[in-house]
């Protein structure tokens, strides 16, 4: 397939505006714009996200250049004057993702864990969209062509201003492969159900896009850097490992660093339950909705803990209240005890410690003289009906 398109969109005096630069900036702007809309839709703080972005962009630029230079170190050893030339074909996408991502995490570290995960979930699909638009610009420009190929869709460029490594040789359109993967990820992540745990979209993006970059190394021209792998493949391996860890992390810890999480509080196992007390048992509220398997598991676990850790249990079907739907739809099941909310995963250890903590605080406050018996479970809409 012969590409005869002029890679220069327009000339502004001595400046030539190329397709790659134009669409790369358009992709970045589109990703930022749509991310802001997603944050507003999820009622997440836009100001916090913009602060993280303001730090992430320059950090990503520096690491993008650094990774590119390291990947092509043998070239820059003999072309040292080009070390400080910043242009798009001298930047590594994965280097930018690495530096920008680390800086964004650092700026968001003070946010509650669940809110931070929701913010990154809102942004992750839009990163894929921005990458797809930028890679389309690289294709139109001729930058990033792959290895020679005789496949029917292999491309070569006719215009002498194209950034192709040579002319008259058909090569793999590696840029289009990358764009197709990024576009598919945007569509997939945007279609994921809202009930998926916070952090799922970012984890899926990292795992799938990293795996794709590992595979695309077979058709790219980047030189091997270490152990026969290109430097971007090595960075992608790190992204793949981090994505798996990020997805599994909620299952490996018994609480979240969010309001109502257990955090670094004093030991919760106290002897109060071994002694009779006149205080009424703590009241627990479980927010759930029909068809939620995890909700039913949490409800069953709470019922099973009632003998050892007395408590009253109120089950609230959020689908009967629009305000509750807006507040809890993508969070359920949520347990509320003594004014604190506990987000998933509501494993038995979390439920037990939440009940023990509430009982200990209630005992320290002393018995309520007006209430000396447990209250019955309040009648609320039943999920079984």
N, C-alpha and C positions, 0 to 999 in steps of 0.2 A: 504494500500500500504506500503510495507516494504522497507525501505531505508537501504541498506547494505554498502554504500560507506564509505570509510575511510575519516573522516573529516580532517585528517592531510595530507597535500599535500606532504611535505617533512620535514626532520629534518636537521637543521643546528647546529650541536653540541647540546647544551642544548635547543636551540630554535626550537619550533615546528611551522611551517608555516601552518595555517589552511585555509580552503576554504573561510571562512568569511573575514578574514583579507586580503587575496590575492585579492579577487574580490571586496572588498570595496575600496582598493587602486586603482585597475584597473578601477572601475567605476568613481572614482574621477578624475583620469588622463584622462580618455576618455571624461568626461564632460568638463574638462579644455581645452583639445586639440580641441574638436569640437567647443567650444565657441570661441576660438581664430580664428578659420577658419570662423565662422559666422561673427565675428566682422570685419575681413579683407574684407569679401565679401560685407558687408554693408558700408565699408569705415568709420568705427568707430575707435576711438583711442584705440589701444590695450594696450598701456602703462598705460592709465588711468584705464582700466579694471584690469590689473595685479596689479596695486597699491591697488585697492579696494580688490582684492582677497587676497593679502598678509596680509591685516589687517583682512579680514573676516574669514580666516581659523583659526587662533588662537582664535579669539573671539567666533567662532562657537564651537570650542573644549571645551572651558571653560563653555559655557552655556549648551552644550550637557551633560557634566558631572553634572552640577548643577541641571538641570531639572530631570535627572535620579535619583540623590540622593534624591531630594524632592519627587519624585514619589514613591520611596521605602523607605521613611524616617523611618518607623517602623523597617525595617531590619537593617538600618545603625545605629540606636540607640543602637543596641546590637552588632554591628560589626564595631565599630569606627575605627579599624585599617585598614579597607578596604576603608575608605573614599578617600584616595589619590591614590588608585590603578587605573591607567588609562588603560582600555582595551576596545575593541569594544563592548562587551556585557554590559559594564557599561556606555555607551553613549546613549543619546536620539537623534534620528534623528531629531525630531521636535525641540528639544532644540538647535541643531546645526543650523537648518534653521532659527530659531528665532534670535540667536546671530549673525550668519554670515550675515543674511539679513539686520539687523539693522546697523551693521558696514559698509556693502557695501553702504547702502543708505547714511550714514554719510560721507563716503569718496567721494561719487559722488554728494554731495549736491551743490558743486560749478559749476557743469556742467549745461548747459541750460536744461530746463525741457524736451524738446522734445528729445534732444540727450540722456539724461539719460534714458528716457523711451525706446528709440530704443536699447540702450545697454542692458538693462534688458530684453527686448524682445528677443534679440539675445541669451541670456544665458538661459532663462527660459526652453525651450524645452530640453536643454542638461542636466539640473538638473534632469529632469524626467528620462532620459537615464541612468545617473549615479546612481540614486536611484534603478532603475530596476536591474542593474548589481550587486550592493551591496546586494540587497534583495535576489537575486539568491544565492549568497555566503552564506547568513544566512540560507537559506533552506538546502543547501548541508551540512552545519555545524550542523544543528539541532537547531540553536539558533532562538528564537522568535516563537516557535510553539504556537498554539492556544489552545482553550478549547477542552476537549474530544468530540469525534463525531463518529458516526457509518456510516457517508457518504462514498460512494465508493472510493472517492479520499482522505479520511483521511489518515494521514501518521503516521508511527512509525519507530523508528530507531533500527537497530540491533547492530551497532558498539558501544561498551561501551565508546568510546572516544567522542561520539556525545554530543552536548550541550543540548539535550532534557531534559525536567524536569523529565521525568521518562521513563521506558522501558516497553514494552508490552501493552501500552495504545495508541490507535489510536486517533490522534488529528487533529484539523483543520490546514491546511497549511497556516497560516496567512501570512507567509513571501511571499508565491507565490501570494496571493491575492494582497498584497501591490506591488509586482513586476509587476503584470499584469496591475494594475491601472497606475503605473508610466510609463510603456512602452506604454500603450494606449495614455497617455497624450503627450508623446514625439511624437508619430505618428500624433496625432490630431493637436498639435501646429505647427509641422513642415509643415503641409499641409494647414494651414490657409492662405488665400489670403494676399498678401503684401499690398493690399489697406486698410486693417483694420487699425484703428487708432493706433498710437504709444502707447504702454502700454497694448494693448489688450492681448497679449500672456501671460504676467506675471499675469494679472488679472484672465484670464481663468485658468491658472495653480493653482493659489492660491485658487480660489473658488472651483474648482473640486477636487483638491487633499485634501483640508481641509474637504470637504464634505465626501470624501471617508474615511479619517481617523476617522471621527466621526462615520461612519457606521462600520468600522472595529473594533471599540472598543468592539463590541458585541462578537467577537471571539478571542480577545486577553486576555492574562493572567494578564495584568497590574492591580494593585489594584486601587480602587477608591480613588480619592484625595480630591475632593470637590464637593458637591451636587451630589454625585453618579457618577461623571465623572472622568475618568483617567486624569492625568496631561497633557498628550499629546493631549487628546481631548479638554481640555481647551485652550491649545496653538493653536490648529487647529481652534477653534471658533474665536480666535483673527485673525488668518490668513484669515478665511472666511470673516470676517467683513472688514479687510483691503483690501482684493481683490475687494469686492464690492465698497468700497469707492474709490479705485484707478481707477476702471473702470469708475465711475461716475464723478470723480473730474473734467475732462475737460469740462463737461456739467454744472458744478456748478460755474465755474469761467468764466469771460469774456475775459481772455487773458492767454497767456503762458509766463512763465519766460524765453523767448528765444530772440535772436536778432530780433528786430522788434516788440516785444510785447510791450504792453503799460506800464507794470511795474509800478513803483512808480514815475510817471512823474507828472508835474504840472497839475492842472485841465485843461481838454481839451475843455470844453464847453466855447466858447469865443463869444463875440458879433460881430465878424467880418462878419458873414453871414447876420447880420441884416442891414449892411451898404453896399452900392455899392463899388466895388473895380475894379481897372483897371487891376489887375493881372489875368492872365489866370487861369482857374480852374486847380486843381491838376490832374495829370494823374494817372489812376489806371490800373494795368495789372492783369488779372485773369488767372492763369494757370489751365487748366482743360483737360479732355480727354473724348472721346465719351463713353456714357453709364454710366456716373457718375452722380447719382441723386443729391448728395450734391453739385456738381459743378453747376448744373442747378439752384438749390435753391439759391446759393450764387450769381449767375449771375442775377437772377430775383430780389433779394433783392437790389443789387447794382443799377439796373435800376430803382427800386422804390424809391431809395434814391436820385436820380439825381436831382429832382426838389428842394428838401430842401437843398441838399449839392451838388452843381454843380461840376462835374468832367467829364473828358474824360475816356472812358473805352475801353481797348484793351483786347480782348479775345484771348488767345494763346492755340492752341491745341498741347499739348506736344508730341502726338503720331507722329507728322510730323518731329520731330527732335530727333535724338538719344541722344544728349547731354542733352536735356531737360528731356527725359525719365529717364536717369540715375539720374538726379538731383531731379526730382519731382514726379516720378511714385508712390512712397508709401507715398507721402505727400499731394497730391491734395485733395481738392482745396486749392491753395495758392494765396493770394492776395499780390501784391507788390505795395506800394504807397510811393512816396518820398524816394525811396531807401531802405525801410523797408519791410520785408516779414512777413506776418501774416499767421500762420498755423491754421488748423481747431481746434475747431469748429468756423466757420465764421458766427456766429449768427449776427443778425442785429445790436446789440449793439457794437460789435467789428468793423463791417464795418463802422458804423456811427462815432465812435471815431477815427478810422484810417483816415477817410476823413477830419474830423474836425481838427485833429492834423496836417495833411499835409497842409491844407489851412491856419491854424494859422501860421505855420512856413514860408509859402510862403509870407504871408502878412507882417510878421516881416522883411523878407528879402527885401520887397519893390517890386513894379510892374516891370515887364520886359519891357523895352521901345521898344524892337524889336517885342514883341508879345502882342497884345492888344485884341485878340479875341480867344475864345476857338478853339482848333484844332479839326477837325473831327476825328471820330474813324478810326483807321488805318485798312486797309484791310488785314486780316490774314485768314488763313484757317478756315472755319466755321464748327462747329460741326454738324450743321443741314444738311450739304451737304453730 
